[in-house]
Amino acid sequence: MKAKIEVVKTLLDALPYIKKFHNEKIVIKYGGSAQTSSELKEKFAQDIVLLQTVGMKPIIVHGGGKVITDLLSDLGIETKFIDGQRVTTKEVMRVVEMVLSGEINKEIVSLLNFHGAKAIGISGKDGSFLEAIPKDFKRFQYTGVIQNVNSEIVDNIINDGFIPVIAPIASSAKLNHPGFNINADLVASRVAVALKARKVIFLTDTQGVLDRDMNLLGRVDVLGVDRLKREGVISGGMIPKVDACIEALRGGVKKAHIIDGRVEHSILLEILTSSGIGTCIEL
């Protein structure tokens, strides 16, 4: 009986957050270990289905960099990065689209459907949802930056009761163009702004934003993030994530979160509990 009462208490603790975020859009960038571990994939799908069941509107943007790199290696195609960004030749772009749209996207959709959701996978090419231009063609070739988000495409999917699962590939205004490979963190940020999402959440392989002593910062504002970047405390792969958070916040998203995707049910712990488990970034 005691265990059952604890379950009820847990549900009651979550109730204020369920009410608060009912009918709100929440963009979730899905990547890292959460995307490669079979067990964590199952927990992620369960979390998303629960969020939708209690009335929230989850929108998933996924990456797939490691899978792309592994397949390129298997095919004997060189992988080159500049400042942490992949150089996407036309040959690499074919592999990127095959992995992101053809493999990873459909796997996530199938997993969500298996757990009782209705999910639809799209890339930025579908309905010209994402339109982009080259980041710097001489250096990065078909790695792009988003110029326009056609939010009506995803709004229609949500209004029909489906969960959108978005592959970070964008279309071009030019005919017969192979499209653009886009950083998934930046796609999540731009999509969150365009869809007027309440939150954007980035699943990573770290606890969140850490201070100089490697302690987790539960909350930090934009000025604090800028200071930590100047001091070199925030560096490497965390920089594009916090930059994506700041871009989303300045675009009208109320909260941005960086959480540890290696923790089971990390999304529920961050959204439905008062303490959370990662870093919440605010203006």
VENGI-V520421 format. One line per field, one symbol per residue. ss: DSSP state (H for helix, E for strand, C for the rest). psi: psi as a letter, one per 20 degrees, with the letter a starting at -180 (. if undefined). A space follows every 50 residues. Layout:
ss=???
psi=???
This chain:
ss=CHHHHHHHHHHHHHHHHHHHCCCCEEEEEECCHHHHCHHHHHHHHHHHHH HHHCCCEEEEEECCHHHHHHHHHHCCCCCCEECCEECECHHHHHHHHHHH HHHHHHHHHHHHHHCCCCEEEEEECHHHCEEEEECCHHHHECEEEEEEEC HHHHHHHHHCCCEEEEEEEEECCCCCCCCEECCHHHHHHHHHHHCCCCEE EEEECCCCCECCCCCECCEEEHHHHHHHHHCCCCCCHHHHHHHHHHHHHH CCCCEEEEEECCCCCHHHHHHCCCCCCCEEEEC
psi=hghhhhggggghhighhgghjpjqpopoooabhhiipgghgggggggggg ghhjjrnqpppqbkgghggghgghikppppqpkipponrhghhggghggg hhfgghgggggghhjjroqpprrihoklgpprrqgnhhgidkprqphqpn hhghghgghjjqopoppmpqrqiqqkqiaqpqphghggghggghjlqhqp popakrhbpqahjkqpohqqrhhhggghghijgprcihghghhhgggggi jipgqpporoiippkhghhhhjqhhaibpppr.
